[in-house]
Amino acid sequence: MSQTDSELAMGEVLTWLDSGQAAGGLCDYPALEEFLRDLNALGDLNLLFSDGRRLYCYHDSGGYNAGIQVGRLDAKCTDVYASER
C-alpha cells in the first residue's frame, strides 16, 4: 500500500467486519491482528481508528514511520478511562 491508502485500508477493515469472519467483531483481537498483519503484508500500514468507544492502533510490522510510539493495553473489551492530572 502507498502512503495515501489509509481510506482503502479502513474500507478493507469494514468489509472484513461485515463478512462475519470475526465472531466478536473488533473485540476479537486475535482475528483482528491476523487480518491487519495480512493487510500489512501488502505494504506499509499504520492505523489508528475508533469504533466510538474504543481506540485501536496498529503499528507497521516493518517499522514504517519508526517515530510512532506504541504501547499495549489489554483491556479485554472493558471500559478504559484516561484523565489528565
FENZI-V884514 format. One record per run of one state. SS is the DSSP state (helix for helix, strand for strand, loop for the rest). FROM is the first residue (numbers start at 1). TO is the last residue. If there is no record, write none. Layout:
BEGIN
ss->(SS,SS)
from->(FROM,FROM)
to->(TO,TO)
END
This chain:
BEGIN
ss->(loop,helix,loop,helix,loop,helix,loop,strand,loop,strand,loop)
from->(1,6,19,25,28,29,41,47,51,55,59)
to->(5,18,24,27,28,40,46,50,54,58,85)
END
